[in-house]
Amino acid sequence: MVNAIPQIYEQFSSWIKLDVNRDRAITNRKILSVAVWCLILPIFLTLIAFLNRKFFQFNIDRYTDDIIFFPPLVYVLISLWPTLRDLPRVFKKGGFVALVEDSQREVEWREKTSLQMNADLRFGKNEWTLVSFHLKHELDRMRDQNKYMTILTGAVLFLMFQFLDLGGNSDMVRAVGAQAMVRGWVEQFAQWSYQFFSLLLFTALFYLSGTQYRRNLLRYLVCVDRIIAGLDS
């Protein structure tokens, strides 16, 4: 049984990979749409405007900016249309009702995913309990690792800001010692605040990007617990 535990968890991990890849295919299509509407089409229209100015000289210079920014604007409106369409409903029912409806959709996803997972893997209660045990410890490991990596990233960025001397004057570059560093941070408060904000922003983005993977994996843990609860009943 001990030798079979890694194989059981590997089957579970493979199922998650397949399920994530299906969602990733949808995400890749969205990224492709963004690239086409917001990058490729504006570049193509810019090239047409340049060729017109170079060879044809049609009187469209006053509309060039509008033509170039028209595809991104259309894409933004198309992307935001579901949100804009639901705004009257949100204001009418209130934010709490919208939150409850989002929770209902999440429950529907859990039930659907749990049924599909249980039908595909066909584990028993003991196997699902082992998967839940190892998945919980894996989530704890990811949480601790994300904290340590965030602290390390903050320290590295702090040292980079110091050695790059962003905005520092030549006197501070030649100054040596901790007192000179403290004096420079006090005298150059604007630069200090810029460095602090940049450091805070980068570390926050790094931490949030790390927690995103953990949240996605946590959803599948809920599905595993749902399957175990269904087997107990």
KANOR-V239790 format. One record per backbone hydrogen bond with DSSP energy under -0.5 kcal/mol. CO is the residue of the C=O (numbers start at 1). NH is the residue of the N-H. If there is no record, write none. Layout:
# KANOR-V239790
co->CO nh->NH
co->CO nh->NH
This chain:
# KANOR-V239790
co->1 nh->5
co->2 nh->5
co->2 nh->6
co->3 nh->7
co->4 nh->8
co->5 nh->9
co->6 nh->10
co->7 nh->11
co->8 nh->12
co->9 nh->13
co->10 nh->14
co->11 nh->15
co->12 nh->16
co->13 nh->17
co->14 nh->18
co->15 nh->19
co->16 nh->20
co->17 nh->21
co->18 nh->22
co->19 nh->23
co->20 nh->24
co->21 nh->25
co->22 nh->26
co->23 nh->27
co->24 nh->28
co->25 nh->29
co->26 nh->30
co->27 nh->31
co->28 nh->32
co->29 nh->33
co->30 nh->34
co->31 nh->35
co->32 nh->36
co->33 nh->37
co->34 nh->38
co->35 nh->39
co->35 nh->40
co->36 nh->41
co->39 nh->43
co->40 nh->44
co->41 nh->45
co->42 nh->46
co->43 nh->47
co->44 nh->48
co->45 nh->49
co->46 nh->50
co->47 nh->51
co->48 nh->52
co->49 nh->53
co->50 nh->54
co->51 nh->55
co->51 nh->56
co->52 nh->57
co->58 nh->60
co->60 nh->63
co->61 nh->64
co->63 nh->67
co->64 nh->68
co->65 nh->69
co->66 nh->70
co->67 nh->70
co->67 nh->71
co->69 nh->73
co->70 nh->74
co->71 nh->75
co->72 nh->76
co->73 nh->77
co->74 nh->78
co->75 nh->79
co->76 nh->80
co->77 nh->81
co->80 nh->84
co->81 nh->85
co->82 nh->86
co->83 nh->87
co->84 nh->88
co->86 nh->90
co->87 nh->91
co->88 nh->92
co->89 nh->93
co->90 nh->94
co->94 nh->98
co->95 nh->99
co->96 nh->100
co->97 nh->101
co->98 nh->102
co->99 nh->103
co->100 nh->104
co->101 nh->105
co->102 nh->106
co->103 nh->107
co->104 nh->108
co->105 nh->109
co->106 nh->110
co->107 nh->111
co->108 nh->112
co->109 nh->113
co->110 nh->114
co->111 nh->115
co->112 nh->116
co->113 nh->117
co->114 nh->118
co->115 nh->119
co->116 nh->120
co->117 nh->121
co->118 nh->122
co->124 nh->128
co->125 nh->129
co->126 nh->130
co->127 nh->131
co->128 nh->132
co->129 nh->133
co->130 nh->134
co->131 nh->135
co->132 nh->136
co->133 nh->137
co->134 nh->138
co->135 nh->139
co->136 nh->140
co->137 nh->141
co->138 nh->142
co->139 nh->143
co->140 nh->144
co->141 nh->145
co->142 nh->146
co->143 nh->147
co->144 nh->148
co->145 nh->149
co->146 nh->150
co->147 nh->151
co->148 nh->152
co->149 nh->153
co->150 nh->154
co->151 nh->155
co->152 nh->156
co->153 nh->157
co->154 nh->158
co->155 nh->159
co->156 nh->160
co->157 nh->161
co->158 nh->162
co->159 nh->163
co->160 nh->164
co->161 nh->165
co->161 nh->166
co->165 nh->167
co->165 nh->168
co->169 nh->173
co->170 nh->174
co->171 nh->175
co->177 nh->181
co->178 nh->182
co->179 nh->183
co->180 nh->184
co->181 nh->185
co->182 nh->186
co->183 nh->187
co->184 nh->188
co->187 nh->189
co->188 nh->192
co->189 nh->193
co->190 nh->194
co->191 nh->195
co->192 nh->196
co->193 nh->197
co->194 nh->198
co->195 nh->199
co->196 nh->200
co->197 nh->201
co->198 nh->202
co->199 nh->203
co->200 nh->204
co->201 nh->205
co->202 nh->206
co->203 nh->207
co->204 nh->208
co->205 nh->209
co->206 nh->210
co->207 nh->211
co->208 nh->212
co->209 nh->213
co->210 nh->214
co->211 nh->215
co->212 nh->216
co->213 nh->217
co->214 nh->218
co->215 nh->219
co->216 nh->220
co->217 nh->221
co->218 nh->222
co->219 nh->223
co->220 nh->224
co->221 nh->225
co->222 nh->226
co->223 nh->227
co->224 nh->228
co->225 nh->229
co->226 nh->230
co->227 nh->231
co->228 nh->232
co->229 nh->233
